[in-house]
């Protein structure tokens, strides 16, 4: 007689309880006029050690949902549903109860570290504050040692000295690393990172993401990353939840989401992103329109007005988030058609056709802007009554480049490298401190006031922040027409040209009577472009024109700029720190570092085979929205931050961060230390590096 024991016949597989479980979370805010439904029925789980990314456009409810988990929403918020952490219900807990968990079990890294850190306490004191609260038994000596250890873990140089520094003495990247140090101080089980890299340069972003992964490995914590950058998601997340209009509209493992998205909104987000891997000639696919206002609960799919795959049934009822494939769910009634191929993904969002009509011939294919050896130094002074000079800020230190007619020159580099100062020197149309600037062959140093005023019609600028660059008290017609009033154009002609410009940038002429606050960010940027174009310039200077926009809106503005360039024969000086955007739009590229150009030449040549170690590191750090590529590619991580332009550096200014310098033999290192490299031609481009011909530097 054979006996089968229960342990062998009825063995159960225990499914571990999720660390965080959110069920039917709703957050509303009552205002005098109406109710704002910021989060609507959000449900998700986070397992121990898992990396979940929550993505979506601005206003989709990402940050509000994470603040609800932390219990940090204001008292005006009405929160319903269920939030359980490690089996314990958090909704309904008192602030005292939640305070015991914040910083110990659950930690948060905020988007703006400068406002999250207390300016009157040192970084060390702020780390120790959290340690004292949750580990009261630690001695003073142990607390100080732990603070130094944490700064060292997150990559702060000279942690023993920096632990006594105040937040204003840290750069943006160092402040974000300090925030991560505070977050992991008590080995939390869950880290929520709310847009931790949004305001950072790509090199610093790569460092922060590396630190976040290190923190996850050290503490074993689960991570919830709130972001709008799908490239960041591809390289770091295990699972992705896509939010739109206060709801989760798609969830999937990261590979499945990028390879086989099943919600049209997700497809649109992925196709609107500039990609370093794609051909420069490929058109981006913008998401037209804007997300709905959350003051009313929609009767149908909230994405219907922007969806090219919309059918009449989409407007009848809002679809639920339901499984459509293994481990994948979507809130779309047409997702099953997308999964089985009846509705091909390429047909959901197809790129718009390029504009081919030439409205105005380019007057010259020669050089329209020349910058030769331009310098801009600012005195660094001390004192109030008796001021004395204590140093010099070398913001621009000998910059030279050319802009060809009908072409786009991308000026790239980290924040503080001198890009915007260079642009302001060009736009001033005056004699520079040193060097020469010529617009259409005219030396700006020789211009009389009337000639300078006339030349301003040839060169115009579009600023980074469309909201800040438009006067909120003026109508769109007044804003766009203002440059024409300076040049004494009759009022009737101004009105006609304003309406023509609105049509040209894809806006309705009837918008002329509206005010800037009535428009979305992308529409405001189109108004800024129309304002620049109304005087019919030949050169357009674009200072970070899309960095403040959501990726879906950004695609439409980039396509518009390309179309306008084709239609009007414009030449662009395009200033940006997003190299994927520059790769897409620029014919030539000039890479700046600490006030100087260190690599300059054809865009395709530089992006395919960079010769300067700094350019290689920049391109290596750009995230690519492809999980397979992101997992297999290696990065060149730069140590530290951009040096201060007040420093007087002997030899190569990049050597202290240069990964090539670190592996050179002593005699070559001595060359870097004693002699500053000059721009010289290497493989068809100009490079400022003694060892540009060498291929010994590889991503590591």
Secondary structure, DSSP 8 states (H G I E B T S, - for coil): -----HHHHS--------SEEEEEEEEEEE-SS-EEEEEEEEEEEE-TT-EEEEE--TTSSHHHHHHHHHT-S-TTEEEEEEEEETTEE-TT--HHHHHHHBTTTEEEE-S-HHHHS-TTSBHHHHHHHHHHHH-TT--HHHHHHHHHHHHHHTT-SSHHHHTT-BGGGS-HHHHHHHHHHHHHTT--SEEEEESTTTTS-HHHHHHHHHHHHHHHHHH--EEEEEES-HHHHHHH-SEEEEEETTEEEEEEEHHHHHHS--SHHHHHHHHTS--TTS-TT-------S----TTS--SS-TTGGG-TT--GGGGTS----EEEETTEEES-TTHHHHHTTSS-HHHHS---------SS--S-SSEEEEEEEEEEEEEEEE-SSS-EEEEEEEEEEEEEEEEETT-EEEEE--TTSSHHHHHHHHHHTS--SEEEEEETTEEGGG--HHHHHHHTTTEEEE-S-HHHHS-TTSBHHHHHHHHHHHTT--HHHHHHHHHHHHHHTT--GGGGGSBGGGS-HHHHHHHHHHHHHTT--SEEEEESTTTTS-HHHHHHHHHHHHHHHHHHT-EEEEEES-HHHHHHH-SEEEEEETTEEEEEEEHHHHHHS--SHHHHHHHHHS--S-HHHHHH-------S----TT----S-TTTTT-TTGGGS-HHHHHHHHH-----EEETTEEE--TTTT-------
